[in-house]
Amino acid sequence: MAEDTGGIQELEGLLQRIVIHLNKHVKCRLAKKGLSQSRFWVINNLTADQPLTMGDLQKRLDLSSATLTGLVDGLAENDLVYRWRDDNDRRVVFLALTPASASLRSEINQYRCELLRTALSGQQIDFDSLNAALNIVLSHLKLYCAKLKDGSKTANDCQGRTKP
């Protein structure tokens, strides 16, 4: 199959603009709740019933430990995350959502879906096919970036970091 550079560039641009547009409107909703988008993305990657370590969350969000610590500090001060140390290894810090943040996360994600639902009402879109295609894009992108992590120089570009 021939490479469709124009189509790939269009896909990338469209995905970027969709995310920017959603985030722009969600930012206003979050501000009314006293929450930044960065803190929301931390909340959105946690659950109430399956604690995640700071290290795992740092990898998932690709943030520096200092940045993540600052975000989590603010969330903990506002009682939006539970934070505790492992009894066997005090270096390991676990995080989980509080009931308030779980509810907030659900509310914001429902709002995001409602924005899409309202914007697309009346459109003839096969969401099963669209979602399947986007899942293929995501899974192949993850596989490609995982291969890059294995040592090629380009791996650092995929990770957003460079090694000395």
Secondary structure, DSSP 8 states (H G I E B T S, - for coil): ----HHHHHHHHHHHHHHHHHHHHHHHHHHHHTT--HHHHHHHHT--SSS-EEHHHHHHHHT--HHHHHHHHHHHHHTTSEEEEE-SS-TT-EEEEE-HHHHHHHHHHHHHHHHHHHHHHTT----HHHHHHHHHHHHHHHHHHHHHHHTT-TTHHHHHT----
